[in-house]
């Protein structure tokens, strides 16, 4: 029997539930999930293996209009995802009204097979979903259009079967025991950043980056030191909170999640550093792993 492999790249606007969908398809929590937009900043791969297939899913940042060099880097991940995809999963939802025309046009130009997933149908109604299906069939002629609920895992088997049928014949691209292309340090930094998104409001979560300074595995505990990077002194004060209450809560929430992720006790030390306007600083962005 021939072996099938391919890159399935997930693209869509913020708040369409792309990350929830990615995690549901892979069966692991690889991408940040919060109610806030712009939670995914990097391209994150999740790998699903079978005896005769390998599906390499790729969650990209949500499509936005760039305001900083950071945003430009995020949008570059999407452009890259269009060039190396074997299948594009375009994610929308029933009440979504706006689209970024240049990315829709880029998808058409790529010539890559498209599966449109209408997510969050559990929050909608039948007439609205049917209207969205008709709209997407006009927007992407010839594409498979599948209504799903990533949260409830509804219709994901149909998505899996459709992808498997469309995968090209190819050997596996990654070893069969790999789940992702990202390191433990990356996922730990993402867990901490997720807790920043959940614990702070307004501009703070979008002005913060997390860097793992130390990761040391000992016999009964893992010791982690991390820096929370912000752009201004006023943002540092908010992260710390009055008498350090806010950062202590952040540390506790993150430590508990990291302990579940690593399945071991964790000592987590957080510090806050100011790197002036880092979102527009090419040197800092490269240091934090963004492509420019």
PyMOL commands that set and color helices and strands:
alter all, ss='L'
color gray80, all
select helices_A, chain A and resi 18-26+69-83+101-110+121-123+126-139+156-166+184-199+204-207+233-240+242-262+278-280+282-287
alter helices_A, ss='H'
color red, helices_A
select strands_A, chain A and resi 4-12+44-50+53-59+87-93+113-119+144-147+209-217+222-230+266-274
alter strands_A, ss='S'
color yellow, strands_A
deselect
rebuild
show_as cartoon
